[in-house]
């Protein structure tokens, strides 16, 4: 099993009230940015990733968002390049590069090759379409998002594997001269992971390419259902999916008491968390989601990732207005209720070391991921409290996870190559999840 550490690298200088009053994180004026605090935080997060390596995590995971205090990391490749030199052994997992937002896949290919070479082959690449707000911020036509994503991805693979120089003329990208001098150390290309939030289109795309799929804090029952669809698609392509094809990210807080852990877990939904990532007009630009994806989102329970939720689709979110003290009190009370709901759904795992070990073991037994990523808390939480959470996870939880992973035979993509378990034509594939374990717990 590969165990990763992840943080959104939040800007810790904006209050909950400012986010609630604005109606979202995205679009808050940068007049509120404190340059000295920003400098301190960037360096602090780099130190935090190094600390993750020191205490036993196998990978540090990076992402990027733009114009948004929810995530300060606007250039994940820069952070990865720094970490390639100042860390020694952790994998650098990118979750991931929003290809349509970059507009220059050749530059992305060069940057990632340099990172892989500098790290001496520790890169795990990751490709994402980017959120709706990313299209707005980077002036990308949302109607072309998926086809730009797919074209950029295919071009990068060619840039890494096809001898140059050559010319490229595509629909969205054009290059007179393709001949990147530096190529990745890992041959033919670095391993890849695809983050997702229960998107059938993304599941099928990943399965067609033997790419592991990383579930981003999704509730277990629909996660298991979608992973079985991945396995069916994989079988149609002639291979048996296994733990190496799946990863799972969870928000985890550990405390000396359950009360301490649950109090810390409130920070996962600081100002409603990613539910207020962006308002509807930025989250769902016209043409960004397929009709089938919108239909699935509209049937999901309240919540969502990066602002994608039923309330936005159904037009149930209140319009932006000045919130009273009572409105703010109700908003914070709603956060507390949502934390409890997400704990019930295993999207947030909070408790004493024994409680956390038990619940993570359930996750491992139900969805059987070869990669597990711990997400640290958001909001204005001190570095000391963040590191205490990391330390308690490393000391009390990781050893138990490794024991259970060995017992269940949960190899990561770094141990077993995805797509290396062939199936004969017509051979029935084996199920990859065990949702009946969750059902038994819920009815007990």
C-alpha angles and dihedrals in degrees: 000000000000113000117198137191121219139180130173086221093232122204102245098202103078120086127229089243092057091053094045092047092050092046095232145022093246112082099024105144117260088227082091092060113112107207096204092048090048091052091049092048096050090053092043092054091050088052089048092055090049089050089053089057092048095053097048114274114144098213141019114217126213136189138167140223131175134235092355132117089205086078122019092190104100095157111038092176090062091052090046091050091053092046090048087068104034098046125066113201115358119111115247104227116190115203080196174321111224095221100190090053094054097058089197115074092171090063090048090052091052094046094050093046090054091049092050092048094046092048090047094241104323099123123120106188122213131192127204136172090225127234123289090258090057090060091051094047096046095042092242120156103245092206089065095043100108096041091047089050093051095044093048091049094051091046092053091052090051092047089055097044110027119084113242163265098057138142125242126203113175135155097266105013131050129183128176093196125029113178112124106193099205114060127188117276091226110077134258089354135331118271114269138212126193118213118210148163106221096298111158091201091055092045091054093044091051094046092051089058100038090245117154113243119225115206109215104219095307120163113266104242097056089038091058091046093053094045089056087055088053089052091050091051091047091051090052086055091052106260141094115241117225140172088291087069095058142061132177131204120203135179105237133183124177126194138176085246131025090244091056092049094047091048089053091045090063086074091067085071098038103161088358092307119234090347085081094039090121139347121258097264090057098036097052109031113178113278096012097109127042118241090250092052091050090050092052092047091050091059095049123104120259115291128049143179124277091357096306104135144133094255093063094046094048093045092241097130114105119248119256112278142146108285121219125220088260091052090053091048090052091047091054091046089052089054091055092051092047091052090056092048091050090049089055089050093048090242089117118035111195131161147078118326091265093049092048093047090052095050095044089050087056090052091050093049094046103045101016100213121186089207125048122185125197115211116205124219127283129216132053097328118148122248089243093058092044092052092045088056090049092047094050090049091050096045101040109020110033096061091053091047092052090050093051092044090054091047092050094040098238107169120182126228087263090062102036120028112237109246094026095113103081124202123205116240108283094009113142115242124229120248113259101202138046108213089162088077090060092044091053091051093049093050096042 
